[in-house]
């Protein structure tokens, strides 16, 4: 029997999402059906809405979600009906050129099917009432009451973690904390600068603390976000409207610059500051992003001195390992997630939530079903 449910659909970039009734057929043998309980509003969704990230439309947006497994295909493994799961937007084949080299974020099938707005098996798994196919953002389309997806994307986590907190792990928290723990080489006692104190930046800040950083410098344009950064472990804060982050970095490191910069602002000036603030021999991890067609310029000297520069999309995620670990870190009090949630809304209010995100009024808004 077809599954009928509501979803937030983008029909044309630059226009609001519409809440529409959609349908899904029977899941494939390796699929599961997840009833979505909470989904976070991420900047990537906003980029698709505003047109700076281009996908085929119409499309169900949403890729940061958690829910309950309601149906399991005959060949789906590692998950059972009733399991609480966080959804991963990085399915991978495990045997292509990139997967064999330990880079599932670059899986050939993942990169091939993602831009088409299809699921990992090359299929669309939702339709309008008239039978026409819908696309899915990042192999999920999670702004919906249900998701039909391959079982490998449904990661079982402890039932004790609330859904509105669990969903954050699926993208922003994994990206930020993972950048500090899996990607950057943060040694005990290092000085780390985090540029941008949105959801990803605040998660990266906490990851730096968990990695043993001796000092963490938070940089933003918003004093309220900097105040929150202090509560989450920042030892210093810099409002870049009134203070130069590069000069501050040098002032607290005897002129050297910081050991590691985790950039999460997604702005050309932040990219440039990251290369200027890091010491020679230090490391820069870029997490933020801008329109893929835009240029960013650097002072050539800022790239010299054996500095290591790396872009990271998902914090080196190994979801089966990392999602349960981060859920347990929250339950143990080592990872703060409550503070990242600015507002909780119903699906019908999703456009207001994106207005808040666009205006910088929110860190994370969560849609609750």
C-alpha positions in Angstrom: 0.0 0.0 0.0 1.5 3.4 -0.9 2.7 5.6 1.9 1.1 9.0 2.0 2.6 11.9 4.0 3.4 15.6 4.1 6.6 17.1 2.9 8.2 20.5 2.4 8.8 20.9 -1.3 10.9 23.5 -3.2 9.4 23.9 -6.7 11.5 26.9 -7.7 14.6 28.5 -6.2 14.0 31.9 -4.6 10.4 30.9 -3.6 9.1 29.6 -0.3 8.7 25.9 0.4 5.2 24.5 0.0 3.8 21.8 2.3 2.4 19.1 0.0 0.9 15.6 0.2 3.3 13.1 -1.4 3.4 9.4 -1.8 6.0 6.6 -1.7 5.7 3.1 -3.0 6.9 -0.1 -1.4 10.6 0.2 -0.2 13.3 -1.8 -1.9 14.6 -4.9 -0.2 17.5 -3.0 1.2 15.5 0.0 2.3 13.9 1.1 5.6 11.0 3.4 6.2 11.7 6.0 8.9 9.1 8.1 10.6 10.9 11.5 11.0 10.5 13.0 14.4 12.8 16.0 14.2 14.8 17.8 11.4 17.2 20.7 11.7 17.3 23.7 9.3 20.8 23.8 7.8 22.6 26.5 5.7 22.9 23.9 2.9 19.1 23.8 2.6 19.0 27.6 2.6 21.6 27.6 -0.2 19.3 25.5 -2.3 16.3 27.7 -1.6 18.2 30.8 -2.4 19.8 29.3 -5.6 23.5 29.4 -4.7 23.5 25.6 -4.6 21.8 24.2 -7.7 19.9 21.0 -7.8 17.1 19.7 -10.1 13.6 20.7 -8.9 11.0 20.1 -7.5 12.8 18.6 -4.5 12.1 17.7 -0.9 14.7 19.4 1.2 16.1 18.5 4.6 19.1 16.3 5.4 19.6 16.6 9.2 17.1 14.4 10.9 16.3 11.7 13.4 13.3 9.4 13.8 12.0 5.8 14.4 12.2 2.9 12.0 8.7 1.7 11.1 9.4 -0.8 8.3 12.5 -2.8 7.3 13.1 -4.4 3.9 13.8 -8.1 3.6 17.5 -7.5 2.9 18.1 -4.6 5.2 20.6 -5.2 7.9 21.8 -3.7 11.2 18.4 -2.0 11.9 15.1 -3.2 13.3 11.5 -1.8 13.6 11.3 0.5 16.6 15.0 1.5 16.5 15.8 5.2 17.1 18.0 6.4 14.3 19.9 9.4 13.1 20.0 9.7 9.3 23.3 10.0 7.4 23.5 11.9 4.1 26.7 10.2 3.0 25.8 6.7 1.7 28.7 5.0 0.0 29.4 1.8 -1.9 32.5 0.7 0.1 34.4 -0.7 -2.9 35.0 2.1 -5.5 38.3 3.9 -6.0 37.6 6.5 -3.3 36.0 4.1 -0.8 39.0 1.8 -1.1 41.2 4.7 -0.1 39.1 5.5 3.0 37.3 8.5 1.6 33.6 7.6 1.6 32.6 11.3 1.2 34.0 11.0 -2.3 32.4 7.7 -3.2 31.9 7.5 -7.0 28.2 6.6 -6.7 27.6 9.2 -4.0 29.1 12.0 -6.2 27.4 10.7 -9.3 23.8 10.4 -7.9 23.8 13.3 -5.5 23.6 16.1 -8.1 20.7 14.4 -9.8 18.7 14.5 -6.6 18.2 10.8 -6.5 18.7 8.1 -3.8 21.8 6.0 -3.7 20.2 3.3 -5.9 19.5 5.9 -8.6 15.7 6.0 -7.8 13.3 8.7 -6.7 11.4 7.4 -3.7 8.6 10.0 -3.5 6.0 11.2 -6.0 3.4 13.9 -6.2 -0.2 12.8 -6.1 -0.3 12.8 -10.0 2.5 10.3 -10.1 5.3 12.7 -11.2 8.6 12.1 -9.4 10.2 14.3 -6.7 13.9 14.7 -6.1 15.5 14.4 -2.7 18.2 16.6 -1.2 21.4 14.8 -0.2 19.9 11.3 -0.5 17.3 12.1 2.2 14.6 14.7 1.7 14.0 14.8 5.5 11.6 17.8 5.7 8.9 15.2 5.6 6.9 13.0 7.9 8.6 9.9 6.5 11.8 9.0 4.7 12.4 5.9 2.6 16.1 5.2 2.3 18.8 2.5 2.2 19.3 0.9 5.6 23.0 2.0 5.7 21.8 5.6 6.1 19.8 4.9 9.3 22.2 4.8 12.2 20.9 3.3 15.5 21.5 5.5 18.6 20.5 5.2 22.2 16.8 5.8 22.8 17.6 8.1 25.7 18.7 11.0 23.5 15.8 13.2 22.5 15.0 13.4 18.8 15.4 17.2 18.6 19.0 16.9 19.9 19.8 13.7 18.0 19.0 15.2 14.6 21.7 17.8 15.0 24.3 15.1 15.1 23.3 14.1 11.5 25.0 17.1 9.9 26.1 20.3 11.8 27.4 18.6 14.9 29.1 15.8 13.0 30.7 18.3 10.6 32.0 20.5 13.4 33.0 18.0 16.1 34.4 15.6 13.5 36.6 18.4 12.0 38.3 18.7 15.4 38.5 15.1 16.3 38.8 13.3 12.9 40.3 15.8 10.5 42.5 18.3 12.4 45.6 17.3 14.2 44.9 19.1 17.5 47.6 18.2 20.1 47.0 18.5 23.9 47.5 22.1 24.9 47.2 23.6 21.3 45.7 27.0 20.7 42.7 26.7 18.3 40.8 29.4 16.6 37.2 28.9 15.5 35.9 31.4 13.0 32.1 31.6 12.9 29.9 30.6 15.8 26.9 29.1 14.2 25.9 25.5 14.7 28.9 24.0 12.9 31.3 26.4 14.5 30.0 25.9 18.0 30.2 22.1 17.5 33.8 22.5 16.2 34.6 24.6 19.3 33.4 21.8 21.5 35.3 19.3 19.4 38.5 21.3 20.0 37.8 21.2 23.8 37.2 17.4 23.6 40.5 17.0 21.7 42.4 18.7 24.5 43.1 22.2 23.2 44.7 24.4 25.8 43.0 27.6 24.5 40.1 28.1 22.1 39.5 31.5 20.5 36.0 32.0 19.2 35.5 34.6 16.4 32.1 36.0 15.3 30.2 39.2 14.5 27.5 38.6 17.1 28.2 39.2 20.8 25.3 36.8 21.8 26.9 34.0 19.9 30.3 34.8 21.4 28.7 34.7 24.9 27.3 31.2 24.1 30.8 30.2 22.8 32.2 31.0 26.2 29.6 28.8 27.9 30.6 26.0 25.5 34.3 26.2 26.3 35.9 29.2 24.5 38.7 30.7 26.5 38.8 33.9 24.4 36.3 35.7 22.2 36.8 38.2 19.3 34.1 40.3 17.8 35.5 40.8 14.3 33.5 44.0 13.9 35.7 45.7 16.4 38.9 43.6 16.7 41.2 42.0 14.2 41.2 38.2 14.7 44.6 37.9 13.1 46.2 40.4 15.4 44.5 38.8 18.4 45.8 35.4 17.4 49.3 36.6 17.3 49.0 38.6 20.5 48.1 35.5 22.6 50.8 33.2 20.9 53.9 35.3 21.2 53.5 36.5 17.6 53.4 33.0 16.1 49.7 32.5 15.3 47.4 29.7 16.4 48.2 26.0 15.9 44.8 25.2 14.2 42.0 27.3 12.6 38.6 25.7 12.2 36.8 28.1 9.8 33.0 27.8 9.9 31.8 31.2 8.7 31.6 30.6 5.0 32.8 34.0 3.9 35.8 35.1 1.7 37.1 37.3 4.5 37.0 34.4 6.9 38.9 32.1 4.5 41.6 34.8 4.2 41.8 35.4 7.9 42.2 31.7 8.6 45.4 31.6 6.5 46.8 34.7 8.2 45.9 33.7 11.8 47.5 30.2 11.7 51.2 29.8 12.5 53.8 28.5 10.1 53.5 24.7 10.1 50.0 25.0 11.4 46.7 23.7 10.0 43.6 25.3 8.6 40.3 23.3 8.2 37.7 25.0 6.0 34.1 24.0 6.9 32.2 27.0 5.6 31.4 27.4 1.9 30.2 30.0 -0.6 28.7 29.8 -4.1 30.7 27.1 -5.9 31.1 29.5 -8.9 32.7 32.3 -6.8 36.4 33.1 -6.4 38.3 33.6 -3.2 41.7 35.4 -3.2 44.6 35.1 -0.7 47.9 36.8 -0.1 50.4 34.3 -1.4 52.7 34.7 1.6 49.9 33.6 3.9 49.9 30.2 2.3 53.6 29.6 2.7 55.5 28.3 5.7 54.4 24.6 5.3 50.9 25.4 6.4 48.4 22.6 5.8 45.0 23.7 4.2 42.1 21.3 4.0 38.5 21.5 3.1 36.2 19.1 5.0 32.5 18.5 4.2 31.4 16.0 6.9 34.1 15.9 9.6 35.5 12.6 8.4 32.3 10.9 9.4 32.1 7.2 9.9 28.4 7.3 10.9 28.2 3.8 12.4 31.1 4.7 14.7 30.6 8.5 15.2 26.8 9.0 15.6 26.5 6.6 18.6 29.7 8.1 20.1 28.4 11.7 19.8 25.0 10.6 21.2 26.7 9.1 24.2 28.9 12.1 24.6 25.7 14.2 24.9 24.2 11.8 27.4 27.4 11.9 29.4 27.5 15.7 29.5 30.7 16.0 27.4 28.8 17.5 24.4 26.3 20.3 24.7 23.4 20.2 22.2 20.5 21.9 24.0 22.2 25.3 23.7 22.4 25.0 19.9 18.6 25.0 19.5 17.2 28.5 19.1 13.6 27.5 18.3 11.4 24.5 17.7 8.6 24.8 15.0 6.0 22.8 13.2 6.4 21.9 9.6 4.0 24.6 8.6 6.3 27.2 10.0 9.4 26.1 8.1 9.6 29.2 5.9 9.7 31.4 9.0 12.5 29.3 10.3 14.5 29.8 7.1 13.9 33.6 7.3 15.4 33.5 10.8 18.4 31.5 9.5 18.9 33.9 6.6 18.9 36.9 8.9 21.3 35.3 11.4 18.7 35.2 14.2 19.0 31.5 14.8 21.7 28.9 15.4 19.5 25.9 14.8 15.8 25.7 14.3 14.3 22.2 14.6 11.2 21.1 12.9 9.3 18.6 15.2 6.8 16.2 13.8 
